[in-house]
Amino acid sequence: MELQRDKTKRRSGNEAAKENWTDFAKKKNDEKSKKSKEQYQQTWYHEGPSSLKVARLWIANYSLPRAMKGLEEAPLHKEIPETTRTSQMQELHKSLQSLNNFCSQIGDDWPISYCHFSPNCKMLATACWSGLCKLWSVPDCNLLHTLRVGVIVFHSKSTVSLDQKDVNLASCAADGSVKLWSLDSDEPVAGWSPLKTLAGLEGKVMVLDISSDGQLIATCLYDRTFKLWVAE
């Protein structure tokens, strides 16, 4: 009986020690998680190049007046009678229901994942799962160029005032590359470099866009960072 009692005591002691260790480990993990979360939420600052300051000033001068205009027009929109807005919405639905297929083309053997019209609407860039981007003429849908990139966008002045030999398009790809293209060649054009890498890790570039003046390119990466690029 005494031996059985000793075994019971030892078992109870082991279970208590295990519970204490479990509580200790859980507390440590909670403290570590809380500390990591607090560090992640901390604001940090770093000194950037002068070109980044110039880019931010340009973006502010471009966007703030337009934002102010939108705020000024918002009260005017509220003053439009409900009957007028309903009528406008009905007209929009009516026009959408009357849309017909203008043209159609098989773009690739794989699904088409992206498309972008040129500023004059006479060219269309498509991207697909095969890793190819293609340029098509509109409305006859003839293939003009094929580029081995992920996503491609037009310069805001492409096909309007830019020469075909100038930089008319920008592309990105899963290998982290950002390339510039003319309309008269299938080879990329040199002349751009990173302005600033924000949060700074290399990774797959998922999408990009060109600023309205053509001086900046913004790229979004798979690792939740983004980069700004500037013309050299």
Backbone bond lengths (Angstrom), bond angles and torsions (degrees), N, CA, C in turn:
res aa  C-N    CA-C-N  psi(-1)  N-CA   C-N-CA  omega(-1)  CA-C   N-CA-C  phi
1 M - - - 1.471 - - 1.520 110.96 -
2 E 1.354 114.53 -39.56 1.472 118.42 -179.34 1.525 110.47 -65.34
3 L 1.351 116.71 -38.89 1.463 121.09 178.97 1.523 111.09 -63.79
4 Q 1.322 116.29 -42.27 1.465 120.82 179.38 1.525 110.29 -63.53
5 R 1.340 115.68 -38.86 1.466 120.25 -179.84 1.535 110.25 -65.43
6 D 1.347 116.69 -39.06 1.470 120.31 178.78 1.530 111.11 -65.05
7 K 1.337 116.33 -40.63 1.464 119.81 178.36 1.520 111.02 -62.84
8 T 1.341 115.16 -41.04 1.470 119.32 179.25 1.526 110.94 -63.18
9 K 1.342 116.08 -41.12 1.466 119.94 179.15 1.528 111.19 -64.18
10 R 1.372 114.64 -43.13 1.465 117.71 -179.73 1.525 111.25 -64.00
11 R 1.358 115.44 -40.41 1.463 119.83 179.12 1.522 110.54 -63.16
12 S 1.309 117.06 -43.20 1.465 121.05 178.98 1.524 110.72 -63.73
13 G 1.358 115.30 -39.96 1.462 118.94 178.80 1.519 112.00 -65.59
14 N 1.345 116.95 -40.38 1.467 120.49 178.45 1.526 111.46 -64.60
15 E 1.334 115.52 -42.32 1.463 119.26 179.10 1.524 111.16 -64.07
16 A 1.333 115.99 -40.17 1.471 119.17 178.71 1.525 110.81 -64.98
17 A 1.352 115.81 -41.11 1.469 119.42 179.00 1.524 110.68 -64.89
18 K 1.345 116.65 -39.95 1.452 120.61 178.61 1.525 110.93 -63.43
19 E 1.339 116.58 -42.02 1.458 120.32 178.25 1.524 111.18 -63.86
20 N 1.348 115.72 -42.08 1.465 119.15 178.75 1.525 111.18 -62.95
21 W 1.342 116.30 -41.49 1.460 119.72 179.33 1.525 111.20 -66.81
22 T 1.339 116.47 -39.65 1.462 120.27 177.87 1.525 110.93 -62.09
23 D 1.334 116.02 -44.84 1.468 119.89 178.25 1.524 110.95 -62.77
24 F 1.343 116.65 -39.95 1.464 120.79 179.80 1.531 110.94 -64.46
25 A 1.347 116.21 -45.73 1.467 120.23 -179.77 1.529 111.22 -64.73
26 K 1.337 116.18 -40.10 1.459 120.30 178.80 1.519 110.90 -64.02
27 K 1.338 115.65 -41.46 1.464 120.08 178.96 1.523 110.65 -63.64
28 K 1.339 116.45 -42.28 1.454 120.45 178.78 1.525 111.60 -62.90
29 N 1.346 116.44 -42.76 1.462 120.47 178.73 1.519 111.16 -63.86
30 D 1.340 116.59 -40.79 1.465 120.28 178.16 1.523 110.96 -63.13
31 E 1.345 116.36 -42.46 1.463 119.88 178.92 1.528 111.13 -65.06
32 K 1.338 116.10 -40.99 1.457 120.31 178.98 1.523 111.12 -64.86
33 S 1.344 116.85 -42.72 1.461 121.36 178.82 1.521 111.25 -63.96
34 K 1.339 116.21 -41.37 1.461 120.72 179.35 1.519 110.73 -65.29
35 K 1.351 115.82 -43.27 1.458 120.00 179.59 1.518 111.11 -64.20
36 S 1.346 117.11 -42.24 1.462 121.10 178.60 1.525 110.88 -63.53
37 K 1.331 116.60 -40.27 1.455 120.88 179.62 1.519 110.99 -65.58
38 E 1.338 116.38 -40.60 1.459 120.14 178.66 1.527 111.00 -65.53
39 Q 1.326 116.94 -40.44 1.457 119.96 178.06 1.518 111.10 -65.40
40 Y 1.330 117.08 -38.09 1.462 121.15 -179.41 1.524 111.36 -65.58
41 Q 1.341 116.60 -32.24 1.453 120.89 -177.04 1.527 113.02 -87.95
42 Q 1.326 117.64 -4.69 1.454 120.09 -179.33 1.525 111.09 -70.16
43 T 1.330 116.62 142.44 1.461 122.25 175.64 1.523 109.01 -85.81
44 W 1.321 116.28 132.21 1.457 119.94 179.05 1.521 108.91 -130.50
45 Y 1.310 115.54 151.56 1.459 121.93 -176.77 1.532 109.37 -125.41
46 H 1.303 115.96 149.89 1.455 120.80 174.87 1.522 108.64 -146.28
47 E 1.301 116.03 154.82 1.461 121.31 -177.64 1.518 109.92 -83.15
48 G 1.325 116.98 125.15 1.448 122.17 179.29 1.516 111.57 -102.42
49 P 1.333 118.02 172.55 1.465 121.29 179.01 1.521 111.33 -71.65
50 S 1.324 116.21 162.78 1.466 120.63 179.44 1.523 111.23 -63.40
51 S 1.331 117.05 -29.77 1.465 119.96 179.28 1.523 111.39 -64.72
52 L 1.344 117.14 -30.13 1.460 120.17 177.24 1.525 110.59 -67.40
53 K 1.328 116.84 -38.80 1.464 120.94 176.77 1.520 110.74 -62.89
54 V 1.327 116.64 -43.45 1.471 120.70 178.43 1.525 110.26 -61.29
55 A 1.331 116.24 -42.21 1.465 120.07 -179.76 1.522 111.35 -64.82
56 R 1.321 117.14 -41.50 1.467 120.27 -179.86 1.522 111.16 -66.33
57 L 1.330 117.05 -38.90 1.465 120.16 177.54 1.522 110.49 -64.15
58 W 1.335 116.29 -40.95 1.465 118.80 178.86 1.528 110.44 -63.71
59 I 1.327 116.56 -44.53 1.465 120.42 179.70 1.524 110.67 -61.44
60 A 1.339 116.92 -41.76 1.469 120.25 179.15 1.524 111.18 -64.62
61 N 1.336 117.03 -45.07 1.470 120.27 179.93 1.524 111.86 -65.18
62 Y 1.317 115.99 -27.61 1.468 119.55 179.39 1.525 111.77 -81.94
63 S 1.328 116.93 -43.23 1.465 120.09 -170.14 1.527 113.97 -88.77
64 L 1.332 118.13 -36.07 1.466 119.92 -174.96 1.530 113.06 -63.08
65 P 1.351 120.61 -44.92 1.474 118.86 176.43 1.523 112.82 -60.05
66 R 1.320 117.27 -36.37 1.462 120.23 179.24 1.525 111.05 -70.87
67 A 1.324 116.43 -36.37 1.462 119.28 175.73 1.525 110.78 -65.61
68 M 1.336 116.74 -40.21 1.461 120.62 177.44 1.526 111.24 -63.15
69 K 1.317 116.31 -40.44 1.463 119.92 178.25 1.527 110.50 -62.11
70 G 1.341 116.37 -40.51 1.459 119.62 178.05 1.516 112.35 -63.43
71 L 1.338 116.90 -39.41 1.466 120.43 177.95 1.525 111.23 -66.72
72 E 1.325 116.64 -36.14 1.460 119.91 179.12 1.527 111.86 -69.83
73 E 1.331 116.73 -31.73 1.466 120.20 -178.29 1.525 112.30 -83.05
74 A 1.326 117.91 -18.78 1.465 120.86 -177.87 1.526 112.61 -59.93
75 P 1.359 120.41 -46.57 1.476 119.25 177.83 1.525 112.84 -62.80
76 L 1.346 116.39 -33.86 1.461 119.45 178.81 1.528 110.79 -65.60
77 H 1.319 115.76 -36.03 1.470 119.17 178.90 1.527 110.97 -65.83
78 K 1.338 117.05 -35.08 1.460 120.45 179.28 1.524 111.88 -67.21
79 E 1.335 116.85 -26.24 1.459 120.66 -178.18 1.527 112.89 -78.62
80 I 1.331 117.04 -11.36 1.465 119.63 177.98 1.527 108.73 -68.16
81 P 1.322 118.48 128.69 1.470 120.84 -178.94 1.529 111.76 -58.34
82 E 1.314 115.92 147.45 1.454 121.32 -179.04 1.524 111.46 -60.18
83 T 1.340 116.25 -36.46 1.472 119.58 179.61 1.526 111.01 -63.99
84 T 1.343 116.28 -37.91 1.467 120.04 179.18 1.524 110.84 -66.78
85 R 1.332 116.96 -43.18 1.459 120.06 179.48 1.526 111.45 -65.89
86 T 1.318 116.27 -38.12 1.468 119.71 177.19 1.516 110.82 -63.93
87 S 1.333 116.17 -41.24 1.461 120.65 178.88 1.529 111.00 -63.98
88 Q 1.333 116.67 -41.89 1.463 120.34 178.29 1.526 111.26 -63.85
89 M 1.330 117.06 -39.65 1.459 120.62 178.76 1.526 111.10 -65.87
90 Q 1.319 116.86 -38.97 1.460 120.41 177.75 1.526 111.37 -65.08
91 E 1.329 116.50 -39.36 1.462 120.27 177.48 1.526 110.87 -64.16
92 L 1.335 116.14 -38.59 1.462 119.90 178.11 1.523 110.66 -64.53
93 H 1.327 117.48 -45.94 1.465 120.67 178.72 1.524 110.90 -61.66
94 K 1.310 116.03 -38.12 1.463 120.05 -179.98 1.524 110.80 -64.71
95 S 1.332 116.17 -42.63 1.468 119.62 179.70 1.528 111.14 -67.37
96 L 1.342 117.47 -36.66 1.459 120.41 178.92 1.526 111.54 -66.98
97 Q 1.318 116.89 -36.43 1.460 120.44 179.85 1.523 112.24 -70.11
98 S 1.324 116.44 -20.37 1.463 120.01 -178.69 1.525 112.69 -91.81
99 L 1.339 117.51 1.87 1.461 120.23 -179.64 1.526 110.65 -67.83
100 N 1.326 115.56 141.75 1.456 121.77 178.06 1.525 109.92 -124.39
101 N 1.316 116.34 160.38 1.456 121.51 177.48 1.526 109.50 -67.45
102 F 1.339 115.67 116.33 1.464 120.62 -177.15 1.526 111.02 -80.88
103 C 1.317 116.87 -43.97 1.455 121.76 177.58 1.525 108.43 -160.15
104 S 1.312 116.27 162.42 1.462 120.25 -177.36 1.521 109.22 -149.25
105 Q 1.338 115.16 147.14 1.457 120.04 -178.80 1.529 108.80 -156.02
106 I 1.325 116.75 145.64 1.462 121.62 172.26 1.524 107.27 -79.72
107 G 1.337 116.29 111.70 1.458 119.59 -174.13 1.513 114.29 -83.10
108 D 1.339 117.69 -27.79 1.462 119.82 -176.56 1.523 108.49 -171.50
109 D 1.328 115.47 167.58 1.463 119.77 175.76 1.524 111.67 -74.06
110 W 1.345 116.72 -19.85 1.457 122.42 179.27 1.521 110.00 -105.99
111 P 1.345 118.03 163.54 1.468 120.68 -178.70 1.532 112.33 -59.56
112 I 1.332 115.67 142.30 1.461 122.35 175.22 1.529 107.94 -82.42
113 S 1.333 117.06 124.43 1.465 121.29 -174.02 1.522 113.81 -107.63
114 Y 1.340 117.94 -10.23 1.468 119.29 -173.10 1.523 108.89 -161.97
115 C 1.336 116.74 149.58 1.465 120.88 173.71 1.524 109.32 -151.25
116 H 1.334 115.86 155.36 1.463 121.15 -177.81 1.527 109.10 -153.50
117 F 1.352 116.77 126.08 1.457 121.64 179.01 1.517 110.67 -81.48
118 S 1.327 116.26 147.83 1.459 120.92 170.57 1.523 108.93 -71.95
119 P 1.350 118.64 159.60 1.467 120.54 -178.36 1.525 114.43 -56.71
120 N 1.329 118.12 -31.78 1.472 118.86 178.81 1.523 112.68 -91.61
121 C 1.337 116.70 4.38 1.476 123.62 176.34 1.527 113.10 62.06
122 K 1.315 117.90 20.68 1.458 120.78 178.84 1.527 112.19 -104.12
123 M 1.330 116.30 0.11 1.457 121.31 175.78 1.522 109.00 -137.56
124 L 1.317 115.59 151.00 1.462 121.77 178.53 1.522 109.08 -133.08
125 A 1.325 116.05 129.00 1.466 121.45 174.99 1.522 108.78 -101.34
126 T 1.326 117.08 130.94 1.464 121.73 178.63 1.526 109.56 -123.51
127 A 1.327 115.59 149.88 1.465 122.03 175.01 1.519 108.13 -127.70
128 C 1.320 116.58 146.88 1.465 119.66 -177.41 1.522 110.11 -139.63
129 W 1.313 114.90 173.59 1.466 121.37 -176.10 1.524 112.96 -68.71
130 S 1.302 118.20 -12.64 1.460 120.62 179.25 1.518 112.24 -75.90
131 G 1.349 117.74 -7.57 1.456 121.51 -178.36 1.510 113.61 87.24
132 L 1.328 117.11 17.01 1.462 121.61 179.59 1.521 110.74 -115.06
133 C 1.328 115.76 143.47 1.464 122.31 169.22 1.525 107.71 -113.00
134 K 1.316 115.66 138.98 1.460 120.08 -178.16 1.521 110.23 -128.96
135 L 1.336 115.03 145.50 1.458 122.14 175.60 1.518 108.80 -106.52
136 W 1.333 115.41 130.61 1.457 121.95 -177.25 1.524 109.79 -122.78
137 S 1.315 115.40 146.94 1.462 119.83 172.93 1.521 109.02 -83.26
138 V 1.323 116.07 148.08 1.465 122.67 179.72 1.530 108.06 -121.28
139 P 1.349 119.66 130.88 1.474 127.20 13.32 1.520 115.54 -100.57
140 D 1.341 119.54 1.53 1.462 119.32 -173.44 1.527 113.44 -80.74
141 C 1.344 118.36 -8.53 1.471 122.79 174.43 1.526 112.95 60.27
142 N 1.312 117.01 41.02 1.460 120.81 174.60 1.528 109.73 -88.20
143 L 1.324 116.82 137.86 1.458 121.68 179.94 1.523 109.79 -73.11
144 L 1.348 116.62 126.19 1.463 122.08 -178.50 1.524 112.10 -103.67
145 H 1.328 117.61 -46.92 1.460 122.08 -178.18 1.528 109.12 -143.86
146 T 1.324 115.20 152.77 1.462 121.86 172.44 1.520 108.40 -128.40
147 L 1.325 116.71 125.43 1.458 122.43 -177.34 1.525 109.05 -123.65
148 R 1.325 116.85 138.12 1.471 120.77 179.80 1.528 108.78 -90.11
149 V 1.322 115.63 77.07 1.468 123.03 179.20 1.521 108.26 -140.92
150 G 1.344 116.46 173.79 1.460 120.18 -175.89 1.512 114.10 -88.18
151 V 1.348 116.84 -54.96 1.463 122.90 -178.23 1.518 107.86 -136.11
152 I 1.327 117.38 145.78 1.456 121.45 -178.60 1.525 109.81 -137.77
153 V 1.338 116.55 142.00 1.465 121.90 178.97 1.523 109.12 -133.17
154 F 1.339 115.47 155.28 1.459 121.69 179.60 1.525 110.98 -90.58
155 H 1.325 115.63 147.41 1.461 122.26 166.93 1.525 107.74 -65.50
156 S 1.340 117.33 146.44 1.466 120.70 -175.99 1.528 112.81 -63.43
157 K 1.344 117.78 -20.84 1.470 121.06 179.77 1.519 112.37 -107.77
158 S 1.329 116.48 4.35 1.459 120.14 177.37 1.523 110.21 -63.46
159 T 1.349 115.35 141.78 1.475 123.80 -179.21 1.522 112.51 64.76
160 V 1.338 117.68 4.78 1.467 121.12 178.61 1.520 110.25 -114.80
161 S 1.336 116.59 -59.97 1.464 120.32 -179.11 1.524 113.32 -129.87
162 L 1.326 118.59 -14.19 1.462 120.86 179.85 1.521 111.21 -77.06
163 D 1.328 115.68 144.37 1.456 120.75 173.03 1.528 109.09 -72.44
164 Q 1.312 116.79 150.04 1.466 120.58 -179.05 1.524 112.41 -62.73
165 K 1.336 117.11 -23.73 1.459 120.37 -179.86 1.529 112.38 -80.63
166 D 1.336 117.29 -15.27 1.460 120.91 179.62 1.526 110.45 -79.21
167 V 1.319 115.70 175.68 1.467 120.65 176.64 1.524 108.88 -71.38
168 N 1.326 116.65 111.70 1.456 122.31 -178.60 1.521 113.23 -109.02
169 L 1.325 116.88 -22.19 1.459 120.58 -176.94 1.522 110.08 -139.45
170 A 1.324 115.32 155.82 1.464 122.24 172.78 1.520 108.39 -129.21
171 S 1.319 116.22 145.06 1.465 120.60 -177.90 1.520 110.11 -134.49
172 C 1.330 115.33 158.90 1.459 121.98 173.42 1.520 108.12 -136.21
173 A 1.333 115.70 165.14 1.459 119.71 -176.20 1.519 110.20 -150.81
174 A 1.328 115.58 168.87 1.462 121.57 -177.94 1.521 112.49 -69.11
175 D 1.337 118.14 -16.67 1.462 120.44 178.65 1.521 112.41 -83.24
176 G 1.346 117.83 4.98 1.453 122.06 178.19 1.510 114.59 88.12
177 S 1.319 118.25 3.75 1.462 121.32 -176.97 1.521 111.52 -86.89
178 V 1.324 115.53 147.01 1.462 123.71 172.10 1.524 106.68 -125.25
179 K 1.321 117.17 123.09 1.464 120.97 -174.95 1.525 110.64 -127.14
180 L 1.323 114.66 154.03 1.460 122.53 177.41 1.520 108.81 -114.09
181 W 1.341 115.07 147.05 1.456 119.60 -173.20 1.519 110.52 -136.37
182 S 1.332 114.98 146.95 1.460 121.29 168.99 1.524 108.02 -96.10
183 L 1.324 116.00 175.71 1.465 120.05 -179.96 1.524 112.68 -95.75
184 D 1.327 116.91 -4.60 1.464 119.18 -178.27 1.526 112.31 -110.08
185 S 1.342 117.45 10.73 1.458 119.97 -178.64 1.520 110.02 -152.20
186 D 1.324 115.43 152.49 1.463 121.23 175.19 1.523 112.03 -94.42
187 E 1.330 116.89 5.22 1.457 121.57 178.97 1.526 109.97 -99.71
188 P 1.341 118.16 141.07 1.467 120.49 -179.85 1.522 112.15 -66.57
189 V 1.335 115.57 154.30 1.458 123.29 179.78 1.521 108.45 -102.51
190 A 1.326 117.08 135.71 1.464 121.15 178.70 1.522 110.16 -82.00
191 G 1.346 115.98 165.00 1.454 118.64 171.88 1.508 116.59 130.87
192 W 1.323 119.66 11.59 1.463 120.99 178.35 1.522 109.13 -130.69
193 S 1.303 116.26 148.82 1.462 121.81 178.95 1.517 109.08 -142.45
194 P 1.349 118.06 157.97 1.472 119.25 -179.56 1.524 111.47 -63.99
195 L 1.318 116.11 129.32 1.461 121.87 174.22 1.522 109.61 -79.55
196 K 1.311 115.70 -46.13 1.457 120.33 179.89 1.513 108.98 -159.13
197 T 1.324 116.05 134.35 1.457 121.17 172.15 1.519 107.49 -99.80
198 L 1.315 117.15 112.49 1.455 121.44 -177.55 1.523 109.32 -90.94
199 A 1.294 116.16 125.16 1.457 125.33 -178.25 1.497 111.91 67.47
200 G 1.177 121.24 1.36 1.402 142.88 160.39 1.470 127.78 37.36
201 L 1.312 121.96 47.48 1.456 122.39 172.09 1.520 109.68 -115.61
202 E 1.325 115.41 148.80 1.456 119.37 176.44 1.531 109.05 -75.95
203 G 1.327 116.18 152.07 1.456 119.55 179.40 1.510 111.23 -178.78
204 K 1.312 115.55 -179.19 1.456 121.60 178.97 1.525 110.01 -64.78
205 V 1.331 116.80 131.99 1.459 121.43 176.78 1.523 107.61 -91.48
206 M 1.334 116.29 118.75 1.454 120.96 -172.33 1.526 112.70 -90.86
207 V 1.342 117.34 -38.92 1.460 120.75 -176.69 1.519 108.34 -156.90
208 L 1.331 117.38 158.72 1.453 121.95 179.16 1.515 109.88 -149.74
209 D 1.345 115.44 167.07 1.460 120.70 176.94 1.519 108.70 -153.17
210 I 1.344 116.09 154.80 1.459 122.89 -179.50 1.515 108.76 -107.79
211 S 1.336 117.12 138.14 1.463 120.67 177.55 1.521 110.20 -66.23
212 S 1.325 116.57 161.30 1.459 121.09 -173.79 1.527 112.87 -63.11
213 D 1.349 117.55 -28.49 1.462 119.88 178.47 1.523 112.23 -90.05
214 G 1.320 117.46 -3.04 1.453 121.14 177.69 1.510 115.20 76.98
215 Q 1.327 118.86 9.96 1.456 121.65 -176.85 1.524 113.20 -93.30
216 L 1.316 117.66 -18.58 1.461 121.20 -176.79 1.526 110.75 -128.74
217 I 1.308 115.13 147.58 1.463 122.05 171.32 1.527 107.69 -126.96
218 A 1.313 116.79 130.85 1.464 122.18 175.54 1.520 108.40 -107.17
219 T 1.328 117.22 132.17 1.458 122.00 179.33 1.525 109.72 -124.90
220 C 1.324 116.12 140.45 1.466 122.54 177.83 1.524 108.79 -109.27
221 L 1.331 116.38 131.96 1.453 121.85 -175.05 1.522 111.63 -107.85
222 Y 1.317 114.11 160.16 1.461 121.54 -177.62 1.523 112.12 -67.97
223 D 1.343 117.25 -23.28 1.464 120.84 -178.50 1.526 112.62 -87.82
224 R 1.343 117.68 17.88 1.466 124.85 176.45 1.533 112.96 73.00
225 T 1.328 117.60 19.87 1.458 121.38 173.39 1.523 109.03 -108.09
226 F 1.332 116.55 169.13 1.455 119.87 171.59 1.521 109.53 -142.60
227 K 1.324 115.42 156.28 1.461 121.64 -178.11 1.522 109.89 -124.19
228 L 1.327 114.80 150.13 1.454 121.89 169.65 1.521 108.03 -111.48
229 W 1.318 116.16 134.11 1.461 122.08 179.37 1.523 108.49 -117.76
230 V 1.332 116.16 146.68 1.458 121.21 -177.66 1.523 109.14 -130.42
231 A 1.339 115.69 148.23 1.459 120.62 178.45 1.520 110.37 -69.86
232 E 1.316 116.72 138.55 1.462 120.65 179.36 1.524 109.84 -82.44
